[in-house]
Amino acid sequence: MTTMKKRVLLFGIAFGIIALASCSNDDNAREEKEETQTIQFRITEEGFGADTELTRATVTDQPQIIAAGDCEAEVSIENAPSEKQTATRAVTTPVHYTIRAYHNGTLRGEMKGTFTPTGFTPDAGYSAQMKLGKNHTYDFVCFNDQVTPNGNNLDITLANAATARIGRQTIAIGATDQTINLSSKHVGCRIQTQVVAKKDIPTAMTSTIESIGGTVAQSVSYDLITDTYTPTATAAMPATTNNSPTSAETKYWASNFGQTYSYTSSAPYLYFLPGMDAANLKLNNLSGTIFWKPFSMNIAKLSTATKILEANGSYTIKIKMKPQFTYLMSDGSIGLFRQTTFGGGAKTPIAVVINQDKKLAVALRDAGKCKWTLRLSSTWQSQHRIFNRADMLTTENGYAETWDAAETAIPQVVKATSTDFPAFKAVGDYTPGVSVSGPLVGKRWYLPSIGELKYAYLLGCGDPSGLAQIHDAWQNCYGRLSDIAFTQVGGTAIVNKYLWASTEYFTKATSFIMRDNAAILTYGYKEYDSFARAFIKY
């Protein structure tokens, strides 16, 4: 190689070295130009339902109507109230978290440590703060130890649905050091059944919940970039115990005596992973006693429409139990509200059945407001007067007192046709306003005895044991509830009215009254004005 060529080569090498050194210095300069700031963190742990608290009373699908014995259930799925939190909602016990910072999908920082109500302790090898470039927007993700990192994804199993937490927030940081509040939420969602009624729920409810097919996610993967959950394994949920206790609310008073749905029986929450469809869950053999008789019912789907449960969501399957009153129809048959013209059926109700064993029913409307008799009030009028108040409970001869002249004191008359006995005549003249047929043809309405009137107390779902003392003391009941039996089929209320009985106690007339909160058998002067209500035996 000539001397000239050697010089050129050496010059080229030297120039290349200088150029490389210059590029390296430029890169360092650029790195130094990206200034960083110190970021510290606080963790706020949100309760279940925090995102839906404001809409918790909103029914999220059309209610199902399910008949079960003497009950009718209205079933709907609603957002439940959020869990109660402390004033700051910050962590209250030591919890371990991992925090990551992503910029444009790339991991820029990570720290691990334990948060307490008073501070943060980093794990060995980690700092108590994060150094991040100023004036950038970051996706911050925090998660606890019930979440398993899997690259840029986070995996959660069904076993950890109640405790696993993830928080994700997009925050633009400025040019000064700062502390960022991260909100951590449950990965899982929860659902419970809640039986509600306008009267107390005196027995515990039993039932089971299971899935329809293999539709329950056993694990999900959370994509940090797209903020979405994807199930990675599903299976069937076997029948799982779902019992709930008696109501704890004050008997009678809590619902204002049958006015509001104030009595609750709530089952424990069941936990699922996000994406669960409530329409893929069913309730089996919900059983108990609320009104008069035991019942059992199934709910084929907890939601009639697709209802996807969201992460951190809290949901209630509200089961409103309504009493199924029994009605005497104009054709002589008996049936429930849904079989009447008022409930979508084809039959016309004329009376409310108050004792099926005795085939006893009370007219839908008053026969009138009147006096018991126009004869001398101090003179006895019945051949079978009562001299012991306890005997009033067993006297059930209202039909004879109304229609048999032999039951009247001298001069003997049929009270139902005599103007001397306005209350008896009012019921004797009573008609239900429609023609009757079948076994009701020829049947007569009558003024009930005090022993027959007492059964009206049970319409208010009073304690049956109270019938033995109803002649001596007020017996609590849900009077407002009993009125529904009449008013929902076009009848008139019976609450807060003295109703005449055919029974005579010494020389006084007897009556029955049910107030909003209690009922009693009583007696008073015959010249008082009270209501006559016709009874019939079908």
C-alpha positions as CSV (number, residue, x, y, z in Angstrom):
1,M,0.0,0.0,0.0
2,T,1.4,3.4,-0.9
3,T,2.1,6.0,1.7
4,M,-0.7,8.2,0.4
5,K,-3.3,5.4,0.7
6,K,-2.2,4.7,4.3
7,R,-2.7,8.3,5.2
8,V,-6.2,8.4,3.7
9,L,-7.2,5.2,5.6
10,L,-5.9,6.5,8.9
11,F,-7.7,9.7,8.4
12,G,-11.0,7.9,7.7
13,I,-10.7,5.8,10.8
14,A,-10.0,8.8,12.9
15,F,-13.0,10.7,11.4
16,G,-15.3,7.7,12.1
17,I,-14.1,7.6,15.7
18,I,-14.8,11.2,16.1
19,A,-18.2,10.9,14.5
20,L,-19.2,8.0,16.8
21,A,-18.1,9.9,19.8
22,S,-20.1,12.8,18.7
23,C,-23.3,10.7,18.2
24,S,-22.8,9.2,21.7
25,N,-22.5,12.6,23.2
26,D,-25.7,13.7,21.4
27,D,-27.6,10.7,22.8
28,N,-26.5,11.4,26.3
29,A,-27.5,15.0,25.8
30,R,-31.0,13.9,24.7
31,E,-31.4,11.6,27.7
32,E,-30.3,14.3,30.0
33,K,-32.9,16.7,28.4
34,E,-35.8,14.4,29.5
35,E,-36.2,15.5,33.1
36,T,-37.9,13.3,35.6
37,Q,-40.0,13.9,38.7
38,T,-40.7,11.9,41.8
39,I,-44.1,10.2,42.1
40,Q,-45.5,8.8,45.3
41,F,-48.8,6.9,45.7
42,R,-51.7,6.5,48.0
43,I,-54.2,3.6,47.6
44,T,-58.0,4.0,48.0
45,E,-59.9,0.7,48.2
46,E,-63.5,1.1,46.8
47,G,-66.3,-1.0,48.1
48,F,-68.5,-3.3,46.0
49,G,-71.1,-1.4,44.1
50,A,-69.3,2.0,44.3
51,D,-69.8,2.6,40.5
52,T,-73.5,1.9,40.6
53,E,-74.6,3.3,44.0
54,L,-76.4,6.3,42.5
55,T,-78.6,3.9,40.4
56,R,-79.1,1.2,43.0
57,A,-82.9,1.6,43.0
58,T,-83.1,1.1,39.2
59,V,-84.7,-2.1,38.1
60,T,-82.5,-3.5,35.3
61,D,-84.9,-5.8,33.7
62,Q,-88.7,-6.4,33.6
63,P,-89.9,-8.1,36.7
64,Q,-90.9,-11.8,36.5
65,I,-94.2,-12.7,38.2
66,I,-94.3,-16.2,39.8
67,A,-97.2,-17.7,41.7
68,A,-96.4,-19.9,44.7
69,G,-99.2,-21.1,47.0
70,D,-100.7,-18.1,48.9
71,C,-97.8,-15.9,47.6
72,E,-97.1,-14.2,44.4
73,A,-93.5,-13.2,43.8
74,E,-92.3,-10.2,41.7
75,V,-88.7,-10.9,40.8
76,S,-86.2,-8.3,39.5
77,I,-82.5,-7.7,39.5
78,E,-81.3,-4.4,40.9
79,N,-78.1,-2.6,41.7
80,A,-77.4,-3.1,45.4
81,P,-76.2,-0.3,47.7
82,S,-72.4,0.1,47.8
83,E,-70.4,-1.1,50.8
84,K,-70.1,1.4,53.5
85,Q,-66.6,2.9,53.7
86,T,-64.6,5.0,56.1
87,A,-64.5,8.8,55.6
88,T,-61.3,8.6,53.6
89,R,-61.9,5.2,52.1
90,A,-58.1,4.7,52.3
91,V,-56.6,1.3,53.3
92,T,-57.4,0.5,57.0
93,T,-55.2,-2.6,57.4
94,P,-51.8,-3.3,55.8
95,V,-52.1,-4.4,52.2
96,H,-49.5,-5.4,49.7
97,Y,-49.7,-3.9,46.2
98,T,-47.8,-3.8,42.9
99,I,-47.9,-0.5,41.0
100,R,-46.9,-0.2,37.4
101,A,-46.7,2.9,35.1
102,Y,-47.2,2.5,31.3
103,H,-46.5,5.1,28.7
104,N,-47.8,4.4,25.2
105,G,-48.2,0.7,26.1
106,T,-44.6,0.4,27.4
107,L,-43.8,-0.3,31.0
108,R,-41.9,2.7,32.4
109,G,-41.8,1.9,36.1
110,E,-42.8,-0.6,38.8
111,M,-42.8,-0.7,42.5
112,K,-44.0,-3.1,45.2
113,G,-44.7,-2.6,48.8
114,T,-47.1,-2.5,51.7
115,F,-49.6,0.3,52.3
116,T,-50.9,1.0,55.8
117,P,-53.3,3.7,57.1
118,T,-50.2,5.8,57.9
119,G,-47.8,5.2,55.1
120,F,-46.0,3.0,52.6
121,T,-43.1,0.5,53.1
122,P,-41.4,-0.7,49.8
123,D,-40.3,-4.2,49.3
124,A,-36.6,-5.0,49.4
125,G,-35.0,-3.8,46.2
126,Y,-37.7,-1.2,45.4
127,S,-37.9,2.5,46.1
128,A,-40.7,4.3,48.0
129,Q,-41.3,6.4,44.9
130,M,-41.2,6.2,41.1
131,K,-39.1,8.4,38.8
132,L,-41.1,9.3,35.7
133,G,-40.6,11.7,32.8
134,K,-42.3,15.1,33.3
135,N,-45.2,16.2,31.3
136,H,-46.3,12.8,30.1
137,T,-49.5,10.8,30.4
138,Y,-49.3,7.4,32.0
139,D,-51.6,4.5,32.6
140,F,-51.1,3.6,36.2
141,V,-52.1,0.1,37.3
142,C,-52.2,-1.3,40.8
143,F,-53.1,-4.8,41.9
144,N,-52.9,-6.8,45.1
145,D,-51.5,-10.3,45.8
146,Q,-54.7,-12.1,44.7
147,V,-53.8,-11.1,41.2
148,T,-51.1,-13.0,39.2
149,P,-49.0,-11.0,36.7
150,N,-48.6,-12.7,33.3
151,G,-46.5,-10.4,31.1
152,N,-48.7,-7.4,30.4
153,N,-51.8,-9.4,31.5
154,L,-53.1,-10.1,35.0
155,D,-54.8,-13.4,35.8
156,I,-57.5,-14.0,38.5
157,T,-59.2,-17.2,39.6
158,L,-62.7,-17.6,40.8
159,A,-61.4,-18.5,44.3
160,N,-60.1,-14.9,44.6
161,A,-63.2,-13.2,43.1
162,A,-64.1,-11.7,46.5
163,T,-60.6,-10.3,47.4
164,A,-58.7,-9.7,44.2
165,R,-58.3,-6.0,43.4
166,I,-57.1,-4.0,40.4
167,G,-57.0,-0.3,39.8
168,R,-56.4,1.4,36.5
169,Q,-56.2,5.2,35.9
170,T,-54.9,7.4,33.2
171,I,-53.2,10.5,34.6
172,A,-51.2,13.3,33.1
173,I,-48.3,14.3,35.3
174,G,-46.8,17.8,35.2
175,A,-43.4,19.2,36.0
176,T,-43.4,18.9,39.8
177,D,-43.1,16.1,42.2
178,Q,-46.5,14.8,43.3
179,T,-48.5,12.2,45.1
180,I,-51.1,10.3,43.1
181,N,-54.2,8.7,44.6
182,L,-54.9,5.3,42.9
183,S,-58.4,3.8,43.3
184,S,-58.4,0.0,43.7
185,K,-61.6,-1.9,42.9
186,H,-62.7,-5.5,43.3
187,V,-62.1,-7.7,40.2
188,G,-65.0,-9.9,41.1
189,C,-68.7,-9.0,41.3
190,R,-71.3,-10.2,43.8
191,I,-74.9,-11.1,43.8
192,Q,-77.5,-12.0,46.5
193,T,-81.1,-12.9,46.7
194,Q,-83.3,-10.8,49.0
195,V,-86.9,-11.7,49.9
196,V,-88.9,-8.6,50.8
197,A,-92.5,-8.3,52.1
198,K,-94.9,-5.8,53.6
199,K,-95.2,-8.0,56.7
200,D,-92.6,-9.7,58.8
201,I,-90.9,-12.9,57.5
202,P,-91.3,-15.3,60.4
203,T,-89.4,-18.3,59.1
204,A,-86.0,-18.7,57.5
205,M,-85.9,-19.0,53.7
206,T,-84.1,-22.0,52.1
207,S,-83.0,-22.4,48.5
208,T,-80.1,-23.2,46.3
209,I,-78.5,-21.4,43.3
210,E,-76.8,-23.2,40.4
211,S,-75.7,-22.3,36.9
212,I,-77.5,-23.2,33.7
213,G,-74.7,-25.2,31.9
214,G,-71.0,-24.6,32.1
215,T,-71.2,-20.8,32.1
216,V,-69.3,-19.8,35.2
217,A,-65.8,-18.4,34.5
218,Q,-63.3,-20.1,36.7
219,S,-60.5,-17.7,35.7
220,V,-60.2,-14.5,33.7
221,S,-57.3,-12.6,32.2
222,Y,-57.2,-8.8,32.4
223,D,-55.5,-7.0,29.5
224,L,-53.7,-3.9,30.9
225,I,-53.6,-2.2,27.5
226,T,-57.3,-2.7,26.5
227,D,-58.7,-2.6,30.0
228,T,-60.8,-5.8,29.3
229,Y,-61.4,-9.1,31.0
230,T,-61.4,-12.4,29.0
231,P,-62.5,-15.7,30.5
232,T,-59.8,-18.4,30.2
233,A,-61.8,-21.3,31.7
234,T,-65.5,-22.0,32.4
235,A,-67.4,-24.7,34.2
236,A,-70.8,-25.5,35.8
237,M,-71.7,-24.2,39.2
238,P,-73.4,-27.0,41.3
239,A,-76.4,-26.4,43.5
240,T,-75.1,-24.1,46.2
241,T,-76.8,-23.3,49.5
242,N,-78.6,-20.0,49.5
243,N,-80.5,-19.8,52.7
244,S,-81.6,-16.5,54.4
245,P,-82.8,-15.7,57.9
246,T,-86.1,-14.4,59.4
247,S,-86.6,-10.7,59.1
248,A,-85.1,-8.6,61.8
249,E,-87.2,-5.4,61.4
250,T,-89.7,-4.5,64.0
251,K,-92.9,-6.6,63.6
252,Y,-95.9,-4.6,62.4
253,W,-94.3,-1.1,62.8
254,A,-91.5,-1.3,60.3
255,S,-93.8,-1.3,57.3
256,N,-96.4,1.0,58.9
257,F,-98.7,-2.0,59.2
258,G,-98.4,-3.3,55.7
259,Q,-97.8,-0.2,53.7
260,T,-94.2,-0.6,52.5
261,Y,-91.9,-3.4,51.6
262,S,-89.8,-3.1,54.8
263,Y,-89.2,-6.7,55.8
264,T,-86.1,-8.4,54.4
265,S,-84.5,-11.8,54.4
266,S,-81.2,-11.5,52.6
267,A,-79.0,-14.5,51.6
268,P,-75.2,-14.2,51.8
269,Y,-73.5,-12.8,48.7
270,L,-72.1,-15.2,46.0
271,Y,-69.1,-14.0,44.2
272,F,-68.3,-14.3,40.4
273,L,-65.7,-13.1,38.0
274,P,-66.7,-10.2,35.6
275,G,-68.7,-11.2,32.6
276,M,-71.1,-13.5,34.4
277,D,-74.6,-13.4,32.9
278,A,-77.3,-13.5,35.6
279,A,-79.6,-15.1,33.0
280,N,-77.4,-18.2,33.4
281,L,-78.2,-18.6,37.1
282,K,-81.3,-20.2,38.5
283,L,-82.9,-20.4,42.0
284,N,-84.3,-23.7,43.2
285,N,-86.9,-24.5,45.8
286,L,-87.2,-21.1,47.6
287,S,-89.2,-22.3,50.5
288,G,-90.6,-20.8,53.7
289,T,-93.8,-19.3,55.2
290,I,-94.6,-15.6,55.0
291,F,-98.4,-15.2,55.0
292,W,-100.6,-18.1,55.9
293,K,-99.2,-21.3,54.5
294,P,-95.8,-22.7,53.5
295,F,-94.8,-22.1,49.9
296,S,-92.1,-23.3,47.5
297,M,-91.1,-21.8,44.2
298,N,-88.4,-21.9,41.5
299,I,-86.9,-19.0,39.5
300,A,-85.8,-20.5,36.2
301,K,-83.5,-17.5,35.4
302,L,-82.4,-14.8,37.8
303,S,-82.8,-12.4,34.9
304,T,-85.2,-12.8,32.0
305,A,-82.8,-10.8,29.8
306,T,-79.1,-10.9,29.3
307,K,-77.5,-9.1,32.3
308,I,-73.7,-9.1,32.4
309,L,-72.3,-8.5,35.8
310,E,-69.5,-6.0,35.9
311,A,-66.2,-6.0,37.9
312,N,-66.8,-4.5,41.4
313,G,-70.6,-4.6,40.8
314,S,-73.0,-5.5,43.5
315,Y,-76.5,-6.9,42.6
316,T,-79.6,-7.9,44.4
317,I,-82.2,-10.4,43.1
318,K,-85.2,-8.7,44.8
319,I,-88.1,-11.1,45.4
320,K,-91.2,-9.1,46.4
321,M,-93.6,-11.4,48.1
322,K,-97.3,-10.4,47.9
323,P,-100.2,-12.2,49.6
324,Q,-102.5,-14.2,47.3
325,F,-105.9,-13.5,48.6
326,T,-108.6,-16.0,47.7
327,Y,-111.9,-14.8,46.1
328,L,-115.4,-16.1,45.7
329,M,-116.4,-15.7,42.1
330,S,-119.8,-15.0,40.7
331,D,-120.0,-18.6,39.4
332,G,-119.5,-20.1,42.8
333,S,-115.9,-21.1,42.3
334,I,-112.9,-19.7,44.3
335,G,-109.7,-18.4,42.8
336,L,-106.8,-16.0,43.1
337,F,-106.4,-12.4,42.0
338,R,-104.8,-13.4,38.6
339,Q,-108.0,-15.4,37.8
340,T,-110.2,-12.3,38.3
341,T,-111.0,-9.7,35.7
342,F,-108.9,-7.3,37.7
343,G,-105.9,-9.5,37.5
344,G,-106.1,-10.5,33.8
345,G,-108.5,-13.4,34.2
346,A,-112.1,-14.0,33.2
347,K,-113.9,-14.4,36.4
348,T,-115.8,-11.8,38.4
349,P,-115.0,-11.7,42.2
350,I,-117.9,-10.9,44.6
351,A,-116.3,-11.7,48.0
352,V,-113.1,-12.3,49.8
353,V,-112.7,-15.8,51.3
354,I,-111.7,-15.6,55.0
355,N,-112.0,-19.2,55.9
356,Q,-111.8,-22.0,53.3
357,D,-112.5,-24.8,55.8
358,K,-115.8,-23.1,56.7
359,K,-116.5,-21.9,53.2
360,L,-116.9,-18.4,54.6
361,A,-116.5,-15.2,52.5
362,V,-117.1,-11.5,53.2
363,A,-118.6,-9.1,50.6
364,L,-116.4,-6.7,48.6
365,R,-118.4,-3.7,49.6
366,D,-120.3,-2.3,52.6
367,A,-124.0,-2.9,52.7
368,G,-124.5,0.4,54.4
369,K,-123.9,2.5,57.5
370,C,-126.7,2.1,60.0
371,K,-128.0,1.3,63.5
372,W,-128.1,-2.3,64.8
373,T,-131.8,-2.0,65.7
374,L,-134.5,0.7,66.0
375,R,-136.2,-1.1,68.9
376,L,-135.5,-0.2,72.5
377,S,-131.7,-0.5,73.0
378,S,-132.1,-1.7,76.6
379,T,-134.2,-4.6,75.6
380,W,-132.6,-7.9,74.5
381,Q,-133.5,-8.8,70.9
382,S,-131.8,-12.3,70.4
383,Q,-133.0,-15.6,71.8
384,H,-129.3,-16.6,72.2
385,R,-127.7,-13.7,74.0
386,I,-124.0,-14.0,75.2
387,F,-123.2,-13.6,78.8
388,N,-119.5,-14.5,78.8
389,R,-117.2,-12.6,76.5
390,A,-115.1,-15.7,75.8
391,D,-118.3,-17.4,74.4
392,M,-118.3,-14.7,71.7
393,L,-115.4,-16.5,70.0
394,T,-117.3,-19.7,69.5
395,T,-120.6,-18.2,68.4
396,E,-121.0,-18.7,64.7
397,N,-124.7,-18.4,64.1
398,G,-125.0,-15.3,62.0
399,Y,-127.0,-16.8,59.3
400,A,-129.7,-18.0,61.7
401,E,-129.8,-14.7,63.5
402,T,-130.3,-12.9,60.2
403,W,-132.8,-15.2,58.5
404,D,-134.5,-17.3,61.2
405,A,-137.4,-15.6,63.0
406,A,-137.1,-18.1,65.9
407,E,-133.8,-16.4,66.8
408,T,-135.4,-13.1,67.5
409,A,-136.9,-12.1,70.8
410,I,-140.7,-11.4,71.0
411,P,-142.1,-10.2,68.7
412,Q,-140.3,-12.6,66.5
413,V,-139.5,-11.4,63.0
414,V,-137.0,-12.2,60.3
415,K,-134.4,-9.5,61.0
416,A,-133.2,-9.5,57.4
417,T,-136.6,-8.3,56.2
418,S,-137.5,-6.1,59.2
419,T,-137.0,-2.3,59.2
420,D,-136.7,-2.6,63.0
421,F,-133.2,-4.1,62.3
422,P,-131.4,-1.8,59.8
423,A,-128.1,-3.6,59.9
424,F,-129.7,-7.0,59.3
425,K,-131.9,-5.7,56.5
426,A,-129.0,-4.0,54.8
427,V,-127.2,-7.3,54.4
428,G,-130.4,-9.1,53.5
429,D,-130.9,-6.6,50.7
430,Y,-127.3,-6.7,49.6
431,T,-126.4,-7.7,46.1
432,P,-122.9,-8.0,44.6
433,G,-123.9,-6.0,41.5
434,V,-123.6,-8.9,39.2
435,S,-125.6,-12.1,38.5
436,V,-124.5,-15.2,40.3
437,S,-124.7,-18.7,39.0
438,G,-124.0,-22.3,39.9
439,P,-124.0,-23.1,43.6
440,L,-124.6,-19.5,44.6
441,V,-128.1,-19.4,43.1
442,G,-130.4,-19.1,46.1
443,K,-127.6,-18.4,48.6
444,R,-128.3,-15.6,51.0
445,W,-126.1,-12.9,52.4
446,Y,-126.2,-12.4,56.2
447,L,-124.9,-10.4,59.1
448,P,-122.0,-12.5,60.6
449,S,-121.8,-13.4,64.3
450,I,-119.0,-12.1,66.3
451,G,-117.3,-15.5,66.1
452,E,-117.4,-15.4,62.3
453,L,-116.2,-11.8,62.1
454,K,-113.1,-12.6,64.0
455,Y,-111.7,-14.4,61.0
456,A,-111.4,-11.1,59.2
457,Y,-108.5,-10.4,61.6
458,L,-106.4,-13.0,59.7
459,L,-106.7,-11.1,56.5
460,G,-104.3,-8.6,58.1
461,C,-101.9,-11.5,58.7
462,G,-102.3,-11.2,62.4
463,D,-100.9,-13.9,64.6
464,P,-103.4,-16.8,64.6
465,S,-102.8,-17.3,68.3
466,G,-104.3,-13.8,68.8
467,L,-107.8,-15.1,68.0
468,A,-108.0,-16.6,71.5
469,Q,-107.6,-13.1,73.1
470,I,-109.2,-10.9,70.5
471,H,-112.3,-10.4,72.7
472,D,-110.2,-9.1,75.6
473,A,-107.4,-7.0,74.1
474,W,-106.2,-5.4,70.8
475,Q,-104.4,-7.9,68.7
476,N,-101.7,-6.5,66.3
477,C,-102.0,-7.0,62.6
478,Y,-101.2,-5.5,59.3
479,G,-104.5,-3.6,58.7
480,R,-103.2,-1.7,55.6
481,L,-102.3,-5.0,54.0
482,S,-105.8,-6.5,54.6
483,D,-107.4,-3.6,52.7
484,I,-105.6,-4.7,49.5
485,A,-107.7,-7.8,49.4
486,F,-110.8,-5.6,48.7
487,T,-109.4,-2.5,47.0
488,Q,-107.4,-4.4,44.3
489,V,-110.7,-5.9,43.0
490,G,-112.8,-2.8,43.2
491,G,-114.1,-3.2,46.7
492,T,-114.1,-0.9,49.7
493,A,-111.7,-1.0,52.6
494,I,-112.7,-2.6,55.9
495,V,-110.0,-0.9,58.0
496,N,-111.0,1.8,60.6
497,K,-114.6,0.8,60.4
498,Y,-116.8,-0.7,63.2
499,L,-118.5,-3.6,61.5
500,W,-121.8,-4.8,63.1
501,A,-122.1,-8.4,64.3
502,S,-125.3,-10.3,64.7
503,T,-124.4,-11.4,68.3
504,E,-125.9,-9.7,71.3
505,Y,-123.9,-9.4,74.5
506,F,-126.3,-8.9,77.3
507,T,-128.4,-6.1,75.8
508,K,-125.5,-4.6,73.8
509,A,-124.7,-5.1,70.1
510,T,-121.3,-6.5,69.3
511,S,-118.9,-5.4,66.5
512,F,-115.5,-5.9,65.1
513,I,-112.9,-3.3,64.2
514,M,-109.6,-3.5,62.5
515,R,-107.4,-0.5,62.6
516,D,-104.2,0.1,60.7
517,N,-102.3,-1.7,63.5
518,A,-104.6,-3.9,65.4
519,A,-108.1,-5.5,65.7
520,I,-110.5,-6.3,68.5
521,L,-114.0,-7.7,69.1
522,T,-116.1,-5.1,71.0
523,Y,-119.6,-4.1,71.9
524,G,-121.6,-0.9,72.1
525,Y,-124.9,0.7,72.1
526,K,-127.3,-0.5,69.4
527,E,-128.3,3.1,68.4
528,Y,-124.7,3.8,67.2
529,D,-124.2,4.1,63.5
530,S,-121.7,1.4,62.3
531,F,-121.1,-0.4,59.0
532,A,-122.9,-3.6,58.0
533,R,-120.8,-6.0,55.9
534,A,-122.5,-9.0,54.4
535,F,-121.1,-12.5,54.7
536,I,-122.0,-15.6,52.6
537,K,-121.4,-19.4,52.9
538,Y,-120.6,-20.7,49.5
